[in-house]
Amino acid sequence: MALAPADGGRRSRRGFAYQDVVTLLDCLDMLDGQWTEVSWEDLEDILCYRGAAPNYRQVKTIEEAGTRHSVASVCRPETPQKTAETSYLGKLFLGKPLPENTRFTLIINEMPQPKLFEFAVERDRPRGPVSESTRNEVIERLSDLRFPDGRDVAWCVDRLDVLVVGRTIEDVEREALHRLAPHVGALLGTGPLVAEVEEVMTRLIEGIARSARALRAQSVSRDAFQATLEDSVRMVTGRRHDGSTEPLMTLQDKLRPAGISDVEAEAQHDAMLTFRRRRRASIGTRRQQLDDLADDVHALCTVTMAERRSGLIPPGPDAYQATVLKVAQMPQVADRTYNLVDALATLSDITARCLNRYVDAS
């Protein structure tokens, strides 16, 4: 029996922050011409197409020090039934169309054991030969796999790659920043600031994360991702691709009409950047809590803005005070589900990203 594609992935998203950054790297590869289309949480964690040829990409991370993937571990069944189809490679090979030019990629964050390393590839290069003994060992361990369309396990093993990426989310983000900077610079027509590239990267990653939680898988073409990138650069820098500019309000600009001094606004900006990095690095339950916190704070901001626009709250300092108090008095802050520091940093993050919520722009 073949498992359902991307089994459980669309709903759980446990620990998938790392996968979101890896997905961004594949999208950047698409801009460089390696793929024609990329989707995520589809038939696999990530699905890349080159024309009609799919590359099914599964992301598996290890967090325990000294632990490394091996041929045995990626072929080991994960359920009490001990069936090969529940192993990492079983899930990667089964449950999807297998046209002639199919390839499979196991993406890992630690250097694998020597036999599995024989399948290793560079991001933009084809795999070298695998020894007959290692090939046969993988085939033997997965000999119970059955394919409905005439393929067999040997056919899949011959099309298997292993890609080793950064050990931590921070490592992969550094690679993404390095890869993204030339694209941002090309759109700006000048060298971008590091903070600008980081903000663009954050927007792209969060867009991937949001769509991964949607009910249906989404795919992007090269042109569509280019448009998303251009929109992110415009939002961050105020510069359009045609060289024109538009008004751009920083967090400090938005806080000034609320009576916040430049020194205090700068401190809030620094705290916001620290919080953003910590949020991007969080996984599992903690990441979900921070996402829920952002939703709750955004809702409170919307309520306060509606009260201001209806005349119940004066604009400026009063609107700011009412918003801060609503956030500080959230039940989730009172019961320590979230601490006040994170709640206020989330408010700064939302204020920076959204329209001015303390006075309307003139």
Secondary structure, DSSP 8 states (H G I E B T S, - for coil): ----TTTTHHHH-TT-HHHHHHHHHHHHHHHTTS-SEEEESSSSSEEEEETTEEEEEEEE---STT----HHHHHS--STT--GGGSHHHHHHSSS---TT-EEEEEESS---HHHHTTEE-TTS------HHHHHHHHHHTTT---TTS--HHHHHTTEEEEE--SSHHHHHHHHHHHHHHHHHHHHTS---HHHHHHHHHHHHHHHHHHHTSSS-EEEEHHHHHHHHHHHHHHHHSB-TTS-B-----HHHHHGGGT--HHHHHHHHHHHHHHHHHHHH--HHHHHHHHHHHHHHHHHHHHHHHHHHTTSS-TTHHHHHHHHHHHHT-HHHHTTSS-HHHHHHHHHHHHHHSS-SSS---
